[in-house]
């Protein structure tokens, strides 16, 4: 994490939640504790495609933090966190690493959406419809934008168009306008009767 005050200051009370992070070039998505001065950090309900690298963690003397990584989706070569060469026994510096879903491929699609839709609302950045409403589950009957799936949208009587629930019917592409190819009244042409 970066601090606007430079390397000698501390980054504290960091809360990183409900985000989709991806490094489309295949590299790292995050590096934490770059300068060994990052304190309390909560990283939860994120979906990360790319490495999440911890730096400068030397247990037990210099762990900084505490570090909380909970209910995230990590799709990368490590299926979770990676520890840089600047770390010594870095994993023992992590205060909490609970309820994370990790894998090298196949957890999320190209848009960062969970492939297994049963995990929505438990892991990663996607919010389940039940999280919007107190106990009402898939009730998006008053607001089409709150419907998170095609079935919920259609069950509520709305229209599912290009991955979005909306109140009005989907617009169809208009037919192409025909082009007239007549030589009548075109300069330089002669019409004979």
N, C-alpha and C positions, 0 to 999 in steps of 0.2 A: 504494500500500500504506500501511497505517497502522502507526504505531509507538505503543506505549503511553506513550512518553516525550514525545510531542508533535512539533512541527514541527522543532525544532532537533536532533533525534537522527536517526540513519540507520537505515534498514531494510536489512539485509544478509543474504546467504545464504538467499534466498527460493527455495523449490522448490514449484512449483505443477504438479501432474501428475495425469493420469487423472481428470479432472472433466468434468462436463457443466454448462455455464453458459448460462443463457438469461435475457434480459430480455423477458418476455412483453408488455411495453408498447411494445416497439419501440425503446427507447433503448439506452444503453450497457450492456454487461455488465461492463466493467472500465475503470478509469483507473489508469495507472501513473505513478509519479514525480510525484504531485500537488504536493509541496512541493520538488521538486528534490533530494531526499535519499535516493533509493532506489538501493542498490548492487546487488551481484551478484544476478541473478534468472534462474532457469531456469523456463521455461514450456513444458512439452512434454506431448504426448499428451492434450491437452484438446480438447473440442468446445465451441465458443462460438458461440451464436446471439445476435447483437447486437454493437455496436461495441466494439473494444478500442482505447482512446485513450491515446496517449503524450503526456505533458506535459513542459514545461521541459527539452527536449533541445536544446542549442545546440552544434552541432559546430563546431570540434573542442574547444572550451574547457570545456563543461559537459555531458558525456554521462552522467555517473554510470554505473550498471551495473557490469560489462558485462551485456548483455541477450542471452538465448538463447531463441529461439522456434522450436521444432523439432517436426515430426510432429503438428501440430495441425490441426483442422478449423475454419475461420473461415467462417461463413455470415453475411454482413452486406453492406451497400451498398459497402464498400471491398474486399470479398473478402480481407480481411486486416487489417492495422493501419491506424489513422488517426492523423494527427499534428495536435495542437491548435495554435492560433495562437501559443502560447508556444514552439513549436519553430522552430529554424532549421536546415535540412538535417538533420532528425531521423533520417531513415532511415540516414544514415551512422554514427549512434551505435549501431545494432543490430549486435552482434558476430556473431550467427548467426541466420539465418532460412532454415532448410533443411527440405525434405520436408514442407511444409505444403500442405494442400488447401484452396483458397479458392473461394468462389462466392457469388453474391447469393441464390440459392434452390436448392432441390432436392438439396442434399447430404445433409441429415438429415431424418427425419420428425418428427412432433410430439413424440415421446419422446426425441429426440436420437440415434436409431439411424441409422447410415449407410444410405442408400438402396442404394448399391452395396455389397453384402455382401463383395465381394472385397477391400475396403479395411480390413475389420475386422482389428485387430492391427497395422496399419501407421500409420493416421492416427486421431487422436482418442482418446476415453476408453474405447472398447470394447476389451476384452481378448479375443484369439482363444483358442480352446481349446488351440492348440498352445503358447501361452505358459504354460499351466498345467502341462503335462506335458513332460518332456524327450523330444522327438522322437516322441511317441506320437500326435500329431495329435488326432483326434476321440475319443480314448479316454475316455469318461465312464462306462464300464461299471460302475464301483463306486460312483459318486456321481452321482445324477441331477441335482443342483443344479449340477454342473459342465458340463452339456450346454448349449451356447449356442444351439442351433438345433433346430428340430423334427425335421429329418432325423437329426441326431446322437442326439437323444433316442430316437427310434423305432428307429434302428439298434441302440442299446444295449439295447433291450427294455423301455424305460420308457414312460410315458404323457405326452403333451404336452397340457396342460390350461390354457387361457386364457393362453398365452404362457409357461408355466412347465413344466419337466420334473419329473415326480414319480414315485415308486415305485408308488403306488396308482392305480387306475383313476379316471378323472374322475367326479366326482359329477354326477348328473343332477338337474335341478330336480324336486322332488316335485310330483306333480299337485296342483292346488288341492283343498282339502277342500270337499266339497259342503255347501251350506248348506240345512238342512231348512226348508221353509216350510209348516209345518202349523199349524192353529189348535187342535189337540188340546191340552188343558190350558193354554191361554193365558188368563189372567184376563180376564174380560169377554166371553168367547165362550160360546155355548151350542151343544152338540152334540145334534142330534136324531136318533133312530133310527127 
